[in-house]
Amino acid sequence: MTSWITICDTCKREGWTAESQPLTDGELFADLIEARAAAAGVRTRRVSCMMGCVRACNVAVQAPDKLSYVLGTFEPSPENAQAIVDYAALHQTSQTGQVPYRDWPQAVKGHFTTRMTPVPDTD
């Protein structure tokens, strides 16, 4: 089942100004993640505001019927983008969405803010 990386494209890290950087940190991060995700077979989407402003840049790794994870406090760097994509690829191959800590890319460690269980099937 395909995993998705949801990327907040309105995230702005402390000190951001439109004069010094025309794109938001979230837009820069989304560009970096999207370029890598397609090659890994992971889908992406951009959303405007994940309400994690104090932890910009924010992303979520999600798939139907699996655990979902929100991560934040990233610099929009190629290394961090690749780590998120690598984690999402591991999430995608996991039956439950849970990835053993020993397999986490180093650059995502310490960035997890939330884990959410799948919505129950009430039908």
Secondary structure, DSSP 8 states (H G I E B T S, - for coil): ---EEEEESS---TT--TTT-SS-HHHHHHHHHHHHHHHHT-EEEEES--S-GGG-S-EEEE-TTS-EEEE------HHHHHHHHHHHHHHHHSSSS---GGGS-GGGTT-EEEEE-------
